[in-house]
């Protein structure tokens, strides 16, 4: 049983870390949710800003997986498990960006520029410039993203176990979805506020409008993922055994008091 618990933790940690890291790397691409599904732009007006659409970072595709994994680690390994994985992930993300900054300074090989410097129509372009642009982000965005990530994770685990104290072992959807909605509300505005308002040139209206659009997406996805959360819980109970899973959950709840 001890081996099964360790394997479960390693599996959840692997899913969590890989998706969080990939979300940061692909987050440089902004896509149109409406156009992806062949729909017309929403063209909203929020906080006095016009023509706002569902333009989202590509990282939002992967963050829902991180949300679910956070809830599962919360349920079975408590605050200590979430903190361990969160700080480890933040360190690995920081390490990845340091490596990318170093790689961007490497002089490109001439044959690489020639062979790969053509687009689909045969026109030449600077592939080294494109590579550096894609895999470079301002330090303000990196710092804001990591800070918001850690605050969101600590808030998630706190709200999760406060709700568990109120509901007991019942209503998994309440503590899982509720903690995600609260933590991502703070995360959605915090990262934009630091990166683009405090360290950038956005207005507070822009931060509120874009943050609200991002949060509406996360809110909707969190609700839609509820059946998947129950499915994974069922598989974990089958793997550990129902009694062992319940005991692990109870122990995690008892050891997860306080914010820090």
FENUR-V284985 format. One record per residue. N is the residue number from 1. RES is the residue in three letters. PSI is psi in whole degrees, 0 to 359 (* if undefined). NEAR is the number of other C-alpha atoms within 8 Angstrom. Layout:
BEGIN
N|RES|PSI|NEAR ; N|RES|PSI|NEAR
END
This chain:
BEGIN
1|UNK|322|5 ; 2|UNK|319|5 ; 3|UNK|320|6 ; 4|UNK|320|9 ; 5|UNK|318|9 ; 6|UNK|320|8 ; 7|UNK|318|8 ; 8|UNK|315|8 ; 9|UNK|317|10 ; 10|UNK|320|8 ; 11|UNK|312|8 ; 12|UNK|320|11 ; 13|UNK|318|10 ; 14|UNK|316|8 ; 15|UNK|316|11 ; 16|UNK|306|13 ; 17|UNK|314|10 ; 18|UNK|319|8 ; 19|UNK|323|12 ; 20|UNK|318|12 ; 21|UNK|316|11 ; 22|UNK|323|10 ; 23|UNK|321|14 ; 24|UNK|320|10 ; 25|UNK|319|9 ; 26|UNK|355|10 ; 27|UNK|349|11 ; 28|UNK|343|11 ; 29|UNK|131|7 ; 30|UNK|127|9 ; 31|UNK|160|9 ; 32|UNK|115|10 ; 33|UNK|321|9 ; 34|UNK|312|12 ; 35|UNK|328|9 ; 36|UNK|325|8 ; 37|UNK|13|6 ; 38|UNK|28|6 ; 39|UNK|161|7 ; 40|UNK|148|6 ; 41|UNK|146|8 ; 42|UNK|326|9 ; 43|UNK|52|8 ; 44|UNK|160|8 ; 45|UNK|116|9 ; 46|UNK|133|8 ; 47|UNK|37|8 ; 48|UNK|0|6 ; 49|UNK|132|10 ; 50|UNK|165|8 ; 51|UNK|43|8 ; 52|UNK|130|10 ; 53|UNK|177|10 ; 54|UNK|67|11 ; 55|UNK|114|8 ; 56|UNK|154|10 ; 57|UNK|144|11 ; 58|UNK|342|13 ; 59|UNK|338|12 ; 60|UNK|342|11 ; 61|UNK|326|7 ; 62|UNK|335|12 ; 63|UNK|325|11 ; 64|UNK|327|12 ; 65|UNK|321|10 ; 66|UNK|321|12 ; 67|UNK|311|10 ; 68|UNK|316|11 ; 69|UNK|322|12 ; 70|UNK|316|11 ; 71|UNK|321|10 ; 72|UNK|318|10 ; 73|UNK|321|13 ; 74|UNK|314|15 ; 75|UNK|317|10 ; 76|UNK|342|10 ; 77|UNK|359|13 ; 78|UNK|195|15 ; 79|UNK|319|13 ; 80|UNK|321|8 ; 81|UNK|316|10 ; 82|UNK|318|14 ; 83|UNK|317|10 ; 84|UNK|310|8 ; 85|UNK|323|11 ; 86|UNK|313|10 ; 87|UNK|324|9 ; 88|UNK|316|8 ; 89|UNK|317|11 ; 90|UNK|319|11 ; 91|UNK|319|8 ; 92|UNK|323|9 ; 93|UNK|315|10 ; 94|UNK|318|9 ; 95|UNK|318|8 ; 96|UNK|318|8 ; 97|UNK|326|9 ; 98|UNK|317|8 ; 99|UNK|319|8 ; 100|UNK|321|10 ; 101|UNK|322|9 ; 102|UNK|314|8 ; 103|UNK|323|7 ; 104|UNK|338|10 ; 105|UNK|354|6 ; 106|UNK|137|6 ; 107|UNK|128|4 ; 108|UNK|146|7 ; 109|UNK|143|6 ; 110|UNK|316|6 ; 111|UNK|329|6 ; 112|UNK|320|9 ; 113|UNK|321|12 ; 114|UNK|314|8 ; 115|UNK|321|7 ; 116|UNK|4|7 ; 117|UNK|33|11 ; 118|UNK|137|11 ; 119|UNK|185|8 ; 120|UNK|337|5 ; 121|UNK|2|5 ; 122|UNK|3|6 ; 123|UNK|144|7 ; 124|UNK|150|7 ; 125|UNK|163|7 ; 126|UNK|95|8 ; 127|UNK|330|9 ; 128|UNK|320|8 ; 129|UNK|319|7 ; 130|UNK|316|8 ; 131|UNK|311|9 ; 132|UNK|324|9 ; 133|UNK|317|8 ; 134|UNK|316|8 ; 135|UNK|26|10 ; 136|UNK|138|10 ; 137|UNK|152|9 ; 138|UNK|145|6 ; 139|UNK|330|6 ; 140|UNK|319|9 ; 141|UNK|319|12 ; 142|UNK|311|10 ; 143|UNK|315|9 ; 144|UNK|318|13 ; 145|UNK|315|10 ; 146|UNK|319|9 ; 147|UNK|314|9 ; 148|UNK|324|12 ; 149|UNK|312|10 ; 150|UNK|317|11 ; 151|UNK|317|9 ; 152|UNK|320|12 ; 153|UNK|317|13 ; 154|UNK|320|11 ; 155|UNK|321|12 ; 156|UNK|312|12 ; 157|UNK|326|14 ; 158|UNK|310|14 ; 159|UNK|320|12 ; 160|UNK|310|14 ; 161|UNK|338|13 ; 162|UNK|318|8 ; 163|UNK|325|10 ; 164|UNK|324|11 ; 165|UNK|326|8 ; 166|UNK|325|6 ; 167|UNK|349|8 ; 168|UNK|212|7 ; 169|UNK|356|7 ; 170|UNK|171|5 ; 171|UNK|61|8 ; 172|UNK|322|8 ; 173|UNK|326|10 ; 174|UNK|309|8 ; 175|UNK|326|13 ; 176|UNK|306|11 ; 177|UNK|319|11 ; 178|UNK|316|11 ; 179|UNK|322|14 ; 180|UNK|317|11 ; 181|UNK|321|11 ; 182|UNK|311|11 ; 183|UNK|322|12 ; 184|UNK|338|11 ; 185|UNK|314|9 ; 186|UNK|315|10 ; 187|UNK|318|12 ; 188|UNK|321|12 ; 189|UNK|330|12 ; 190|UNK|312|10 ; 191|UNK|321|13 ; 192|UNK|321|12 ; 193|UNK|318|11 ; 194|UNK|310|12 ; 195|UNK|320|14 ; 196|UNK|343|12 ; 197|UNK|306|13 ; 198|UNK|318|8 ; 199|UNK|358|8 ; 200|UNK|209|7 ; 201|UNK|19|7 ; 202|UNK|152|8 ; 203|UNK|162|7 ; 204|UNK|330|8 ; 205|UNK|321|9 ; 206|UNK|317|10 ; 207|UNK|316|14 ; 208|UNK|319|10 ; 209|UNK|309|11 ; 210|UNK|320|8 ; 211|UNK|320|11 ; 212|UNK|319|10 ; 213|UNK|316|9 ; 214|UNK|320|11 ; 215|UNK|323|11 ; 216|UNK|321|8 ; 217|UNK|311|8 ; 218|UNK|321|12 ; 219|UNK|312|9 ; 220|UNK|315|8 ; 221|UNK|320|9 ; 222|UNK|321|13 ; 223|UNK|319|8 ; 224|UNK|335|7 ; 225|UNK|358|10 ; 226|UNK|314|10 ; 227|UNK|322|7 ; 228|UNK|322|7 ; 229|UNK|316|10 ; 230|UNK|323|10 ; 231|UNK|315|8 ; 232|UNK|320|8 ; 233|UNK|318|9 ; 234|UNK|319|8 ; 235|UNK|323|8 ; 236|UNK|318|10 ; 237|UNK|324|11 ; 238|UNK|327|8 ; 239|UNK|314|7 ; 240|UNK|334|11 ; 241|UNK|138|9 ; 242|UNK|315|8 ; 243|UNK|315|6 ; 244|UNK|321|9 ; 245|UNK|318|12 ; 246|UNK|320|8 ; 247|UNK|319|8 ; 248|UNK|321|10 ; 249|UNK|318|12 ; 250|UNK|317|9 ; 251|UNK|319|8 ; 252|UNK|321|14 ; 253|UNK|318|13 ; 254|UNK|328|7 ; 255|UNK|5|8 ; 256|UNK|67|11 ; 257|UNK|145|9 ; 258|UNK|165|5 ; 259|UNK|314|7 ; 260|UNK|*|3
END
